[in-house]
Structures are given as structure tokens and as C-alpha cells.
Amino acid sequence: MPAGMFSIDSILAGRPKLVLLNGLMLGFSTFATGYDSAGSVLISPVPHQMMSYMNVGTLSRTELQLLNQLHCRRKRRHRTIFTDEQLEALENLFQETKYPDVGTREQLARKVHLREEKVEVWFKNRRAKWRRQKRSSSEESENSQKWNKSTKTTTEKIEEGKSDVDSDS
């Protein structure tokens, strides 16, 4: 049987198999989900939960490397690192408006060489940070007021105690 093809036994075996077609890893499957026009097997990528069921002892070194690359690729998300100029432009617009419309976001995105979606997500995250800071500063001021109030009451009690002592003598 040519490499990358299924046997009836492997399809019906019910355990995940690494599927290769002309040396290219397509993913894993316990069964074929369909065929394309060229007769290649179409399968869904490996769900993360199936990784523990893999019998990696039957895989070649190349297949293991491909499996590792696929697994790593799925775990990692790209994190945008903004330049100082981009951050300055984003923050300046944020000071003007917390909710820029799509046209404004597109204009800013072109200006700072970002995709509009990145600008949109940046604003969403920045508003969340702004609300969090606002909430924490209001809690701090409430705590400060409570502390000042309790300190004032304690000071008044001490002064009352002094005046009682002064009047007794």
C-alpha cells in the first residue's frame, strides 16, 4: 500500500492514526471524513484531547517531528508587540475617544501600519484596563475616606479624653 493511504483495518481500528499524504502530515483521524476530487483522504486536524491516545511508538522520527510542530503551532498564539510610535498614536486617540468608529480605526491602522482588527482589539483591551484602573482608584479613595474617618474619630476621642482629664483637675 502506498505511503499515506488507509487500509480498511486502520480505518475501522478506532484509534487515532497519523495521516500522511505524499509525506505531508494532514492530521489524525480514527476514520476518514470524506474525499476530495483527486481521491485524497480528507480528515480533520488532531484534537488536543486525542494526543494522549496516540501510540507514538509506531511513528517515525519525521512523523514525531511533524506531530510536535503541529502541537506547538496550535498552542501558541501570536502576540503583537507594538512599537513606541504605535502605542503613542493609540493612546492619543484613546484620550480623545474610548470608542472610535470603524472609519477612525481604519485611518489609524493605516497611519501606524497595523490591521484594523488589531486596533479594535487594542481598544477593547485598553478600555478593560481603564475600567479596572477606575475601579481600583475609586476603591482606594473609599478606603482612604474610611481611614480618614476612623482616624478623625479616634483623634476626637483622644481629645475628649484629654479635656475630661483637664476638667477633673
Buried (B, 14 or more C-beta within 10 A) or exposed (E): EEEBEBEEEBBEEEEBBBBBBEEEBBBBBBEBEEEEEEEBBBBEEBEEEBBEEBEEEEBEEEBEEBBEEBEEEEEEEEEEEBEEEBEEBBEEBBEEEEEBEEEBBBBBBEEBEBEBEBBBEBBEEBEEEEEEEEEEEEEEEEEEEEEEEEEEEEEEEEEEEEEEEEEEE
